[in-house]
């Protein structure tokens, strides 16, 4: 099944399509905590959680003094906006 248009709110996407979208963006699902995902890019890495009403992203060791940076994005945002924000990095 193809994804809804990129300008659709993420809450219009069925869970299997959201999971495939994450895989397509290089994320790997935690096999024990299925709502948790990890992504590693050349200059950063992050953990993502699929919460009830938002995606929470924690960029590991990316802030001042190598502290983590955490951001949350409501499912009411479009897939394109979330993708641009999350995968641009910290």
PyMOL Python script that loads the backbone (N, CA, C, O; Angstrom):
from pymol import cmd

cmd.read_pdbstr("""\
ATOM      1  N   UNK A   1       0.843  -1.170   0.000  1.00  0.00           N
ATOM      2  CA  UNK A   1       0.000   0.000   0.000  1.00  0.00           C
ATOM      3  C   UNK A   1       0.897   1.244   0.000  1.00  0.00           C
ATOM      4  O   UNK A   1       1.789   1.351   0.841  1.00  0.00           O
ATOM      5  N   UNK A   2       0.680   2.179  -0.919  1.00  0.00           N
ATOM      6  CA  UNK A   2       1.523   3.383  -0.971  1.00  0.00           C
ATOM      7  C   UNK A   2       1.197   4.338   0.174  1.00  0.00           C
ATOM      8  O   UNK A   2       0.088   4.340   0.708  1.00  0.00           O
ATOM      9  N   UNK A   3       2.174   5.136   0.529  1.00  0.00           N
ATOM     10  CA  UNK A   3       1.985   6.139   1.574  1.00  0.00           C
ATOM     11  C   UNK A   3       0.997   7.207   1.121  1.00  0.00           C
ATOM     12  O   UNK A   3       0.922   7.514  -0.068  1.00  0.00           O
ATOM     13  N   UNK A   4       0.243   7.772   2.050  1.00  0.00           N
ATOM     14  CA  UNK A   4      -0.552   8.955   1.718  1.00  0.00           C
ATOM     15  C   UNK A   4       0.395  10.075   1.256  1.00  0.00           C
ATOM     16  O   UNK A   4       1.603   9.980   1.473  1.00  0.00           O
ATOM     17  N   UNK A   5      -0.127  11.116   0.633  1.00  0.00           N
ATOM     18  CA  UNK A   5       0.741  12.212   0.182  1.00  0.00           C
ATOM     19  C   UNK A   5       1.586  12.774   1.322  1.00  0.00           C
ATOM     20  O   UNK A   5       1.164  12.753   2.478  1.00  0.00           O
ATOM     21  N   UNK A   6       2.769  13.273   0.999  1.00  0.00           N
ATOM     22  CA  UNK A   6       3.702  13.791   1.998  1.00  0.00           C
ATOM     23  C   UNK A   6       3.147  14.996   2.742  1.00  0.00           C
ATOM     24  O   UNK A   6       3.599  15.306   3.843  1.00  0.00           O
ATOM     25  N   UNK A   7       2.163  15.682   2.146  1.00  0.00           N
ATOM     26  CA  UNK A   7       1.590  16.843   2.827  1.00  0.00           C
ATOM     27  C   UNK A   7       0.384  16.473   3.685  1.00  0.00           C
ATOM     28  O   UNK A   7      -0.345  17.354   4.142  1.00  0.00           O
ATOM     29  N   UNK A   8       0.167  15.167   3.909  1.00  0.00           N
ATOM     30  CA  UNK A   8      -0.897  14.696   4.801  1.00  0.00           C
ATOM     31  C   UNK A   8      -0.370  14.637   6.232  1.00  0.00           C
ATOM     32  O   UNK A   8       0.800  14.316   6.445  1.00  0.00           O
ATOM     33  N   UNK A   9      -1.217  14.941   7.213  1.00  0.00           N
ATOM     34  CA  UNK A   9      -0.784  14.779   8.606  1.00  0.00           C
ATOM     35  C   UNK A   9      -0.382  13.322   8.865  1.00  0.00           C
ATOM     36  O   UNK A   9      -0.954  12.392   8.297  1.00  0.00           O
ATOM     37  N   UNK A  10       0.594  13.155   9.720  1.00  0.00           N
ATOM     38  CA  UNK A  10       1.073  11.799   9.981  1.00  0.00           C
ATOM     39  C   UNK A  10      -0.018  10.932  10.589  1.00  0.00           C
ATOM     40  O   UNK A  10       0.014   9.711  10.430  1.00  0.00           O
ATOM     41  N   UNK A  11      -0.993  11.535  11.288  1.00  0.00           N
ATOM     42  CA  UNK A  11      -2.061  10.713  11.868  1.00  0.00           C
ATOM     43  C   UNK A  11      -2.957  10.082  10.797  1.00  0.00           C
ATOM     44  O   UNK A  11      -3.767   9.213  11.119  1.00  0.00           O
ATOM     45  N   UNK A  12      -2.831  10.495   9.538  1.00  0.00           N
ATOM     46  CA  UNK A  12      -3.571   9.859   8.439  1.00  0.00           C
ATOM     47  C   UNK A  12      -2.841   8.651   7.864  1.00  0.00           C
ATOM     48  O   UNK A  12      -3.345   8.016   6.938  1.00  0.00           O
ATOM     49  N   UNK A  13      -1.681   8.324   8.387  1.00  0.00           N
ATOM     50  CA  UNK A  13      -0.875   7.214   7.891  1.00  0.00           C
ATOM     51  C   UNK A  13      -1.095   5.981   8.777  1.00  0.00           C
ATOM     52  O   UNK A  13      -0.973   6.081   9.997  1.00  0.00           O
ATOM     53  N   UNK A  14      -1.413   4.833   8.195  1.00  0.00           N
ATOM     54  CA  UNK A  14      -1.504   3.607   9.002  1.00  0.00           C
ATOM     55  C   UNK A  14      -0.126   3.245   9.583  1.00  0.00           C
ATOM     56  O   UNK A  14       0.908   3.531   8.980  1.00  0.00           O
ATOM     57  N   UNK A  15      -0.135   2.623  10.740  1.00  0.00           N
ATOM     58  CA  UNK A  15       1.111   2.274  11.423  1.00  0.00           C
ATOM     59  C   UNK A  15       2.092   1.502  10.532  1.00  0.00           C
ATOM     60  O   UNK A  15       3.277   1.836  10.537  1.00  0.00           O
ATOM     61  N   UNK A  16       1.664   0.486   9.766  1.00  0.00           N
ATOM     62  CA  UNK A  16       2.640  -0.214   8.925  1.00  0.00           C
ATOM     63  C   UNK A  16       3.340   0.715   7.915  1.00  0.00           C
ATOM     64  O   UNK A  16       4.508   0.509   7.587  1.00  0.00           O
ATOM     65  N   UNK A  17       2.622   1.732   7.428  1.00  0.00           N
ATOM     66  CA  UNK A  17       3.237   2.667   6.498  1.00  0.00           C
ATOM     67  C   UNK A  17       4.210   3.605   7.215  1.00  0.00           C
ATOM     68  O   UNK A  17       5.241   3.973   6.652  1.00  0.00           O
ATOM     69  N   UNK A  18       3.892   3.995   8.452  1.00  0.00           N
ATOM     70  CA  UNK A  18       4.825   4.808   9.231  1.00  0.00           C
ATOM     71  C   UNK A  18       6.096   4.016   9.497  1.00  0.00           C
ATOM     72  O   UNK A  18       7.202   4.546   9.384  1.00  0.00           O
ATOM     73  N   UNK A  19       5.936   2.744   9.852  1.00  0.00           N
ATOM     74  CA  UNK A  19       7.106   1.899  10.101  1.00  0.00           C
ATOM     75  C   UNK A  19       7.954   1.746   8.845  1.00  0.00           C
ATOM     76  O   UNK A  19       9.182   1.790   8.924  1.00  0.00           O
ATOM     77  N   UNK A  20       7.326   1.567   7.697  1.00  0.00           N
ATOM     78  CA  UNK A  20       8.079   1.457   6.447  1.00  0.00           C
ATOM     79  C   UNK A  20       8.772   2.772   6.111  1.00  0.00           C
ATOM     80  O   UNK A  20       9.909   2.776   5.638  1.00  0.00           O
ATOM     81  N   UNK A  21       8.095   3.878   6.353  1.00  0.00           N
ATOM     82  CA  UNK A  21       8.690   5.202   6.140  1.00  0.00           C
ATOM     83  C   UNK A  21       9.950   5.364   6.995  1.00  0.00           C
ATOM     84  O   UNK A  21      10.962   5.877   6.516  1.00  0.00           O
ATOM     85  N   UNK A  22       9.891   4.931   8.249  1.00  0.00           N
ATOM     86  CA  UNK A  22      11.073   5.001   9.108  1.00  0.00           C
ATOM     87  C   UNK A  22      12.198   4.121   8.556  1.00  0.00           C
ATOM     88  O   UNK A  22      13.353   4.544   8.513  1.00  0.00           O
ATOM     89  N   UNK A  23      11.865   2.913   8.141  1.00  0.00           N
ATOM     90  CA  UNK A  23      12.881   2.030   7.541  1.00  0.00           C
ATOM     91  C   UNK A  23      13.498   2.672   6.301  1.00  0.00           C
ATOM     92  O   UNK A  23      14.713   2.621   6.109  1.00  0.00           O
ATOM     93  N   UNK A  24      12.657   3.274   5.462  1.00  0.00           N
ATOM     94  CA  UNK A  24      13.142   3.921   4.238  1.00  0.00           C
ATOM     95  C   UNK A  24      14.093   5.074   4.550  1.00  0.00           C
ATOM     96  O   UNK A  24      14.920   5.444   3.717  1.00  0.00           O
ATOM     97  N   UNK A  25      13.975   5.635   5.740  1.00  0.00           N
ATOM     98  CA  UNK A  25      14.856   6.723   6.158  1.00  0.00           C
ATOM     99  C   UNK A  25      16.023   6.236   7.003  1.00  0.00           C
ATOM    100  O   UNK A  25      16.679   7.032   7.676  1.00  0.00           O
ATOM    101  N   UNK A  26      16.285   4.931   6.973  1.00  0.00           N
ATOM    102  CA  UNK A  26      17.459   4.378   7.626  1.00  0.00           C
ATOM    103  C   UNK A  26      17.293   4.009   9.081  1.00  0.00           C
ATOM    104  O   UNK A  26      18.281   3.715   9.753  1.00  0.00           O
ATOM    105  N   UNK A  27      16.071   4.016   9.589  1.00  0.00           N
ATOM    106  CA  UNK A  27      15.828   3.674  10.992  1.00  0.00           C
ATOM    107  C   UNK A  27      15.730   2.163  11.174  1.00  0.00           C
ATOM    108  O   UNK A  27      15.296   1.440  10.277  1.00  0.00           O
ATOM    109  N   UNK A  28      16.137   1.709  12.341  1.00  0.00           N
ATOM    110  CA  UNK A  28      16.027   0.299  12.697  1.00  0.00           C
ATOM    111  C   UNK A  28      15.189   0.169  13.955  1.00  0.00           C
ATOM    112  O   UNK A  28      15.396   0.884  14.935  1.00  0.00           O
ATOM    113  N   UNK A  29      14.241  -0.755  13.910  1.00  0.00           N
ATOM    114  CA  UNK A  29      13.316  -0.949  15.025  1.00  0.00           C
ATOM    115  C   UNK A  29      13.955  -1.802  16.110  1.00  0.00           C
ATOM    116  O   UNK A  29      14.630  -2.789  15.817  1.00  0.00           O
ATOM    117  N   UNK A  30      13.740  -1.419  17.364  1.00  0.00           N
ATOM    118  CA  UNK A  30      14.169  -2.217  18.500  1.00  0.00           C
ATOM    119  C   UNK A  30      13.285  -3.459  18.544  1.00  0.00           C
ATOM    120  O   UNK A  30      12.060  -3.346  18.492  1.00  0.00           O
ATOM    121  N   UNK A  31      13.876  -4.615  18.637  1.00  0.00           N
ATOM    122  CA  UNK A  31      13.113  -5.861  18.581  1.00  0.00           C
ATOM    123  C   UNK A  31      12.371  -6.180  19.874  1.00  0.00           C
ATOM    124  O   UNK A  31      11.467  -7.016  19.871  1.00  0.00           O
ATOM    125  N   UNK A  32      12.735  -5.531  20.978  1.00  0.00           N
ATOM    126  CA  UNK A  32      12.046  -5.769  22.239  1.00  0.00           C
ATOM    127  C   UNK A  32      11.033  -4.672  22.568  1.00  0.00           C
ATOM    128  O   UNK A  32       9.969  -4.947  23.122  1.00  0.00           O
ATOM    129  N   UNK A  33      11.366  -3.454  22.229  1.00  0.00           N
ATOM    130  CA  UNK A  33      10.465  -2.318  22.436  1.00  0.00           C
ATOM    131  C   UNK A  33      10.076  -1.796  21.051  1.00  0.00           C
ATOM    132  O   UNK A  33      10.733  -0.908  20.507  1.00  0.00           O
ATOM    133  N   UNK A  34       9.027  -2.342  20.501  1.00  0.00           N
ATOM    134  CA  UNK A  34       8.690  -2.110  19.100  1.00  0.00           C
ATOM    135  C   UNK A  34       8.343  -0.666  18.769  1.00  0.00           C
ATOM    136  O   UNK A  34       8.353  -0.292  17.596  1.00  0.00           O
ATOM    137  N   UNK A  35       8.040   0.150  19.761  1.00  0.00           N
ATOM    138  CA  UNK A  35       7.752   1.566  19.507  1.00  0.00           C
ATOM    139  C   UNK A  35       9.034   2.401  19.432  1.00  0.00           C
ATOM    140  O   UNK A  35       8.974   3.594  19.135  1.00  0.00           O
ATOM    141  N   UNK A  36      10.179   1.793  19.697  1.00  0.00           N
ATOM    142  CA  UNK A  36      11.470   2.493  19.690  1.00  0.00           C
ATOM    143  C   UNK A  36      12.251   2.188  18.413  1.00  0.00           C
ATOM    144  O   UNK A  36      12.269   1.057  17.928  1.00  0.00           O
ATOM    145  N   UNK A  37      12.880   3.206  17.895  1.00  0.00           N
ATOM    146  CA  UNK A  37      13.662   3.107  16.656  1.00  0.00           C
ATOM    147  C   UNK A  37      14.991   3.825  16.857  1.00  0.00           C
ATOM    148  O   UNK A  37      15.100   4.708  17.707  1.00  0.00           O
ATOM    149  N   UNK A  38      16.000   3.446  16.077  1.00  0.00           N
ATOM    150  CA  UNK A  38      17.308   4.115  16.097  1.00  0.00           C
ATOM    151  C   UNK A  38      17.681   4.461  14.667  1.00  0.00           C
ATOM    152  O   UNK A  38      17.345   3.747  13.722  1.00  0.00           O
ATOM    153  N   UNK A  39      18.386   5.579  14.536  1.00  0.00           N
ATOM    154  CA  UNK A  39      18.913   5.978  13.235  1.00  0.00           C
ATOM    155  C   UNK A  39      20.312   6.533  13.464  1.00  0.00           C
ATOM    156  O   UNK A  39      20.563   7.246  14.435  1.00  0.00           O
ATOM    157  N   UNK A  40      21.214   6.192  12.554  1.00  0.00           N
ATOM    158  CA  UNK A  40      22.582   6.682  12.654  1.00  0.00           C
ATOM    159  C   UNK A  40      22.969   7.298  11.319  1.00  0.00           C
ATOM    160  O   UNK A  40      22.878   6.660  10.271  1.00  0.00           O
ATOM    161  N   UNK A  41      23.402   8.546  11.379  1.00  0.00           N
ATOM    162  CA  UNK A  41      23.886   9.288  10.223  1.00  0.00           C
ATOM    163  C   UNK A  41      25.372   9.548  10.428  1.00  0.00           C
ATOM    164  O   UNK A  41      25.874   9.357  11.535  1.00  0.00           O
ATOM    165  N   UNK A  42      26.086   9.977   9.400  1.00  0.00           N
ATOM    166  CA  UNK A  42      27.529  10.210   9.590  1.00  0.00           C
ATOM    167  C   UNK A  42      27.866  11.188  10.722  1.00  0.00           C
ATOM    168  O   UNK A  42      28.870  11.008  11.411  1.00  0.00           O
ATOM    169  N   UNK A  43      27.042  12.218  10.920  1.00  0.00           N
ATOM    170  CA  UNK A  43      27.395  13.232  11.915  1.00  0.00           C
ATOM    171  C   UNK A  43      26.515  13.217  13.168  1.00  0.00           C
ATOM    172  O   UNK A  43      26.727  14.023  14.074  1.00  0.00           O
ATOM    173  N   UNK A  44      25.541  12.322  13.234  1.00  0.00           N
ATOM    174  CA  UNK A  44      24.666  12.254  14.409  1.00  0.00           C
ATOM    175  C   UNK A  44      23.958  10.913  14.472  1.00  0.00           C
ATOM    176  O   UNK A  44      23.883  10.179  13.487  1.00  0.00           O
ATOM    177  N   UNK A  45      23.434  10.609  15.672  1.00  0.00           N
ATOM    178  CA  UNK A  45      22.582   9.438  15.840  1.00  0.00           C
ATOM    179  C   UNK A  45      21.445   9.802  16.775  1.00  0.00           C
ATOM    180  O   UNK A  45      21.566  10.711  17.597  1.00  0.00           O
ATOM    181  N   UNK A  46      20.336   9.080  16.639  1.00  0.00           N
ATOM    182  CA  UNK A  46      19.152   9.426  17.420  1.00  0.00           C
ATOM    183  C   UNK A  46      18.335   8.188  17.737  1.00  0.00           C
ATOM    184  O   UNK A  46      18.430   7.159  17.069  1.00  0.00           O
ATOM    185  N   UNK A  47      17.528   8.325  18.783  1.00  0.00           N
ATOM    186  CA  UNK A  47      16.502   7.351  19.136  1.00  0.00           C
ATOM    187  C   UNK A  47      15.152   8.021  18.899  1.00  0.00           C
ATOM    188  O   UNK A  47      14.975   9.199  19.209  1.00  0.00           O
ATOM    189  N   UNK A  48      14.205   7.269  18.351  1.00  0.00           N
ATOM    190  CA  UNK A  48      12.862   7.782  18.100  1.00  0.00           C
ATOM    191  C   UNK A  48      11.868   6.896  18.821  1.00  0.00           C
ATOM    192  O   UNK A  48      12.035   5.677  18.884  1.00  0.00           O
ATOM    193  N   UNK A  49      10.828   7.519  19.369  1.00  0.00           N
ATOM    194  CA  UNK A  49       9.742   6.780  20.007  1.00  0.00           C
ATOM    195  C   UNK A  49       8.432   7.158  19.347  1.00  0.00           C
ATOM    196  O   UNK A  49       8.133   8.340  19.173  1.00  0.00           O
ATOM    197  N   UNK A  50       7.661   6.166  18.982  1.00  0.00           N
ATOM    198  CA  UNK A  50       6.313   6.404  18.484  1.00  0.00           C
ATOM    199  C   UNK A  50       5.390   6.413  19.696  1.00  0.00           C
ATOM    200  O   UNK A  50       4.977   5.360  20.182  1.00  0.00           O
ATOM    201  N   UNK A  51       5.073   7.606  20.176  1.00  0.00           N
ATOM    202  CA  UNK A  51       4.192   7.761  21.320  1.00  0.00           C
ATOM    203  C   UNK A  51       2.744   7.812  20.848  1.00  0.00           C
ATOM    204  O   UNK A  51       2.478   7.690  19.652  1.00  0.00           O
ATOM    205  N   UNK A  52       1.818   7.988  21.763  1.00  0.00           N
ATOM    206  CA  UNK A  52       0.397   7.989  21.443  1.00  0.00           C
ATOM    207  C   UNK A  52       0.027   9.123  20.497  1.00  0.00           C
ATOM    208  O   UNK A  52      -0.727   8.910  19.548  1.00  0.00           O
ATOM    209  N   UNK A  53       0.545  10.323  20.741  1.00  0.00           N
ATOM    210  CA  UNK A  53       0.135  11.476  19.932  1.00  0.00           C
ATOM    211  C   UNK A  53       1.297  12.232  19.301  1.00  0.00           C
ATOM    212  O   UNK A  53       1.101  13.314  18.747  1.00  0.00           O
ATOM    213  N   UNK A  54       2.511  11.672  19.377  1.00  0.00           N
ATOM    214  CA  UNK A  54       3.665  12.362  18.818  1.00  0.00           C
ATOM    215  C   UNK A  54       4.834  11.408  18.615  1.00  0.00           C
ATOM    216  O   UNK A  54       4.870  10.306  19.163  1.00  0.00           O
ATOM    217  N   UNK A  55       5.782  11.864  17.814  1.00  0.00           N
ATOM    218  CA  UNK A  55       7.072  11.189  17.685  1.00  0.00           C
ATOM    219  C   UNK A  55       8.053  11.984  18.536  1.00  0.00           C
ATOM    220  O   UNK A  55       8.156  13.203  18.403  1.00  0.00           O
ATOM    221  N   UNK A  56       8.765  11.293  19.403  1.00  0.00           N
ATOM    222  CA  UNK A  56       9.788  11.932  20.212  1.00  0.00           C
ATOM    223  C   UNK A  56      11.144  11.481  19.695  1.00  0.00           C
ATOM    224  O   UNK A  56      11.368  10.294  19.459  1.00  0.00           O
ATOM    225  N   UNK A  57      12.045  12.440  19.522  1.00  0.00           N
ATOM    226  CA  UNK A  57      13.379  12.168  18.986  1.00  0.00           C
ATOM    227  C   UNK A  57      14.404  12.649  19.997  1.00  0.00           C
ATOM    228  O   UNK A  57      14.330  13.774  20.493  1.00  0.00           O
ATOM    229  N   UNK A  58      15.363  11.780  20.296  1.00  0.00           N
ATOM    230  CA  UNK A  58      16.478  12.181  21.162  1.00  0.00           C
ATOM    231  C   UNK A  58      17.765  12.007  20.360  1.00  0.00           C
ATOM    232  O   UNK A  58      18.171  10.892  20.031  1.00  0.00           O
ATOM    233  N   UNK A  59      18.393  13.143  20.055  1.00  0.00           N
ATOM    234  CA  UNK A  59      19.682  13.135  19.367  1.00  0.00           C
ATOM    235  C   UNK A  59      20.753  12.916  20.425  1.00  0.00           C
ATOM    236  O   UNK A  59      20.896  13.709  21.356  1.00  0.00           O
ATOM    237  N   UNK A  60      21.496  11.840  20.271  1.00  0.00           N
ATOM    238  CA  UNK A  60      22.449  11.418  21.300  1.00  0.00           C
ATOM    239  C   UNK A  60      23.749  12.209  21.223  1.00  0.00           C
ATOM    240  O   UNK A  60      24.354  12.343  20.160  1.00  0.00           O
ATOM    241  N   UNK A  61      24.163  12.730  22.380  1.00  0.00           N
ATOM    242  CA  UNK A  61      25.437  13.455  22.525  1.00  0.00           C
ATOM    243  C   UNK A  61      25.592  14.567  21.486  1.00  0.00           C
ATOM    244  O   UNK A  61      26.678  14.748  20.935  1.00  0.00           O
ATOM    245  N   UNK A  62      24.536  15.299  21.218  1.00  0.00           N
ATOM    246  CA  UNK A  62      24.557  16.306  20.159  1.00  0.00           C
ATOM    247  C   UNK A  62      24.532  17.740  20.660  1.00  0.00           C
ATOM    248  O   UNK A  62      24.749  18.667  19.881  1.00  0.00           O
ATOM    249  N   UNK A  63      24.276  17.934  21.922  1.00  0.00           N
ATOM    250  CA  UNK A  63      24.178  19.285  22.463  1.00  0.00           C
ATOM    251  C   UNK A  63      25.474  19.734  23.099  1.00  0.00           C
ATOM    252  O   UNK A  63      26.506  19.074  22.985  1.00  0.00           O
ATOM    253  N   UNK A  64      25.400  20.874  23.776  1.00  0.00           N
ATOM    254  CA  UNK A  64      26.551  21.396  24.500  1.00  0.00           C
ATOM    255  C   UNK A  64      27.020  20.361  25.520  1.00  0.00           C
ATOM    256  O   UNK A  64      26.212  19.694  26.165  1.00  0.00           O
ATOM    257  N   UNK A  65      28.319  20.242  25.650  1.00  0.00           N
ATOM    258  CA  UNK A  65      28.925  19.270  26.578  1.00  0.00           C
ATOM    259  C   UNK A  65      28.488  17.844  26.268  1.00  0.00           C
ATOM    260  O   UNK A  65      28.436  16.998  27.161  1.00  0.00           O
ATOM    261  N   UNK A  66      28.174  17.579  25.012  1.00  0.00           N
ATOM    262  CA  UNK A  66      27.765  16.248  24.549  1.00  0.00           C
ATOM    263  C   UNK A  66      26.489  15.742  25.208  1.00  0.00           C
ATOM    264  O   UNK A  66      26.292  14.533  25.330  1.00  0.00           O
ATOM    265  N   UNK A  67      25.627  16.650  25.631  1.00  0.00           N
ATOM    266  CA  UNK A  67      24.337  16.251  26.190  1.00  0.00           C
ATOM    267  C   UNK A  67      23.373  15.897  25.058  1.00  0.00           C
ATOM    268  O   UNK A  67      23.551  16.329  23.919  1.00  0.00           O
ATOM    269  N   UNK A  68      22.356  15.112  25.386  1.00  0.00           N
ATOM    270  CA  UNK A  68      21.337  14.741  24.404  1.00  0.00           C
ATOM    271  C   UNK A  68      20.390  15.919  24.168  1.00  0.00           C
ATOM    272  O   UNK A  68      20.167  16.742  25.056  1.00  0.00           O
ATOM    273  N   UNK A  69      19.845  15.981  22.965  1.00  0.00           N
ATOM    274  CA  UNK A  69      18.834  16.970  22.605  1.00  0.00           C
ATOM    275  C   UNK A  69      17.556  16.204  22.307  1.00  0.00           C
ATOM    276  O   UNK A  69      17.563  15.279  21.495  1.00  0.00           O
ATOM    277  N   UNK A  70      16.468  16.574  22.950  1.00  0.00           N
ATOM    278  CA  UNK A  70      15.197  15.879  22.734  1.00  0.00           C
ATOM    279  C   UNK A  70      14.171  16.836  22.156  1.00  0.00           C
ATOM    280  O   UNK A  70      14.036  17.974  22.606  1.00  0.00           O
ATOM    281  N   UNK A  71      13.437  16.346  21.132  1.00  0.00           N
ATOM    282  CA  UNK A  71      12.377  17.114  20.491  1.00  0.00           C
ATOM    283  C   UNK A  71      11.182  16.203  20.269  1.00  0.00           C
ATOM    284  O   UNK A  71      11.330  14.989  20.129  1.00  0.00           O
ATOM    285  N   UNK A  72       9.993  16.801  20.239  1.00  0.00           N
ATOM    286  CA  UNK A  72       8.770  16.041  19.985  1.00  0.00           C
ATOM    287  C   UNK A  72       7.999  16.705  18.855  1.00  0.00           C
ATOM    288  O   UNK A  72       7.982  17.929  18.726  1.00  0.00           O
ATOM    289  N   UNK A  73       7.357  15.865  18.033  1.00  0.00           N
ATOM    290  CA  UNK A  73       6.600  16.342  16.883  1.00  0.00           C
ATOM    291  C   UNK A  73       5.233  15.665  16.888  1.00  0.00           C
ATOM    292  O   UNK A  73       5.137  14.438  16.836  1.00  0.00           O
ATOM    293  N   UNK A  74       4.190  16.466  16.951  1.00  0.00           N
ATOM    294  CA  UNK A  74       2.823  15.953  16.969  1.00  0.00           C
ATOM    295  C   UNK A  74       2.489  15.286  15.635  1.00  0.00           C
ATOM    296  O   UNK A  74       2.974  15.699  14.581  1.00  0.00           O
ATOM    297  N   UNK A  75       1.655  14.254  15.699  1.00  0.00           N
ATOM    298  CA  UNK A  75       1.212  13.564  14.489  1.00  0.00           C
ATOM    299  C   UNK A  75       0.335  14.446  13.600  1.00  0.00           C
ATOM    300  O   UNK A  75       0.051  14.072  12.463  1.00  0.00           O
ATOM    301  N   UNK A  76      -0.096  15.603  14.093  1.00  0.00           N
ATOM    302  CA  UNK A  76      -0.892  16.511  13.274  1.00  0.00           C
ATOM    303  C   UNK A  76      -0.033  17.244  12.244  1.00  0.00           C
ATOM    304  O   UNK A  76      -0.567  17.843  11.309  1.00  0.00           O
ATOM    305  N   UNK A  77       1.300  17.202  12.407  1.00  0.00           N
ATOM    306  CA  UNK A  77       2.191  17.771  11.396  1.00  0.00           C
ATOM    307  C   UNK A  77       2.225  16.856  10.177  1.00  0.00           C
ATOM    308  O   UNK A  77       1.940  15.662  10.275  1.00  0.00           O
ATOM    309  N   UNK A  78       2.574  17.425   9.037  1.00  0.00           N
ATOM    310  CA  UNK A  78       2.643  16.594   7.830  1.00  0.00           C
ATOM    311  C   UNK A  78       3.868  15.680   7.892  1.00  0.00           C
ATOM    312  O   UNK A  78       4.839  15.952   8.598  1.00  0.00           O
ATOM    313  N   UNK A  79       3.788  14.610   7.144  1.00  0.00           N
ATOM    314  CA  UNK A  79       4.928  13.690   7.070  1.00  0.00           C
ATOM    315  C   UNK A  79       6.155  14.426   6.552  1.00  0.00           C
ATOM    316  O   UNK A  79       7.259  14.209   7.051  1.00  0.00           O
ATOM    317  N   UNK A  80       5.983  15.281   5.572  1.00  0.00           N
ATOM    318  CA  UNK A  80       7.107  16.036   5.014  1.00  0.00           C
ATOM    319  C   UNK A  80       7.744  16.927   6.086  1.00  0.00           C
ATOM    320  O   UNK A  80       8.969  16.967   6.206  1.00  0.00           O
ATOM    321  N   UNK A  81       6.929  17.634   6.858  1.00  0.00           N
ATOM    322  CA  UNK A  81       7.470  18.503   7.898  1.00  0.00           C
ATOM    323  C   UNK A  81       8.217  17.710   8.969  1.00  0.00           C
ATOM    324  O   UNK A  81       9.288  18.120   9.418  1.00  0.00           O
ATOM    325  N   UNK A  82       7.657  16.588   9.372  1.00  0.00           N
ATOM    326  CA  UNK A  82       8.329  15.755  10.375  1.00  0.00           C
ATOM    327  C   UNK A  82       9.623  15.188   9.814  1.00  0.00           C
ATOM    328  O   UNK A  82      10.654  15.189  10.487  1.00  0.00           O
ATOM    329  N   UNK A  83       9.565  14.707   8.583  1.00  0.00           N
ATOM    330  CA  UNK A  83      10.770  14.156   7.955  1.00  0.00           C
ATOM    331  C   UNK A  83      11.851  15.229   7.852  1.00  0.00           C
ATOM    332  O   UNK A  83      13.007  14.972   8.190  1.00  0.00           O
ATOM    333  N   UNK A  84      11.497  16.409   7.396  1.00  0.00           N
ATOM    334  CA  UNK A  84      12.475  17.494   7.271  1.00  0.00           C
ATOM    335  C   UNK A  84      13.083  17.844   8.621  1.00  0.00           C
ATOM    336  O   UNK A  84      14.289  18.073   8.718  1.00  0.00           O
ATOM    337  N   UNK A  85      12.263  17.887   9.658  1.00  0.00           N
ATOM    338  CA  UNK A  85      12.749  18.262  10.987  1.00  0.00           C
ATOM    339  C   UNK A  85      13.604  17.158  11.609  1.00  0.00           C
ATOM    340  O   UNK A  85      14.695  17.428  12.110  1.00  0.00           O
ATOM    341  N   UNK A  86      13.122  15.941  11.579  1.00  0.00           N
ATOM    342  CA  UNK A  86      13.815  14.837  12.260  1.00  0.00           C
ATOM    343  C   UNK A  86      15.116  14.489  11.552  1.00  0.00           C
ATOM    344  O   UNK A  86      16.157  14.373  12.198  1.00  0.00           O
ATOM    345  N   UNK A  87      15.072  14.322  10.236  1.00  0.00           N
ATOM    346  CA  UNK A  87      16.236  13.791   9.526  1.00  0.00           C
ATOM    347  C   UNK A  87      17.234  14.860   9.096  1.00  0.00           C
ATOM    348  O   UNK A  87      18.256  14.550   8.483  1.00  0.00           O
ATOM    349  N   UNK A  88      16.935  16.128   9.420  1.00  0.00           N
ATOM    350  CA  UNK A  88      17.934  17.186   9.225  1.00  0.00           C
ATOM    351  C   UNK A  88      18.979  17.114  10.337  1.00  0.00           C
ATOM    352  O   UNK A  88      20.078  17.652  10.206  1.00  0.00           O
ATOM    353  N   UNK A  89      18.623  16.444  11.428  1.00  0.00           N
ATOM    354  CA  UNK A  89      19.537  16.286  12.552  1.00  0.00           C
ATOM    355  C   UNK A  89      19.341  17.371  13.593  1.00  0.00           C
ATOM    356  O   UNK A  89      18.450  18.213  13.480  1.00  0.00           O
ATOM    357  N   UNK A  90      20.180  17.334  14.599  1.00  0.00           N
ATOM    358  CA  UNK A  90      20.028  18.271  15.727  1.00  0.00           C
ATOM    359  C   UNK A  90      20.292  19.727  15.315  1.00  0.00           C
ATOM    360  O   UNK A  90      20.204  20.630  16.147  1.00  0.00           O
TER     361      UNK A  90
END
""", "prot")
cmd.dss("prot")
cmd.show_as("cartoon", "prot")
cmd.util.cbc("prot")
cmd.orient("prot")
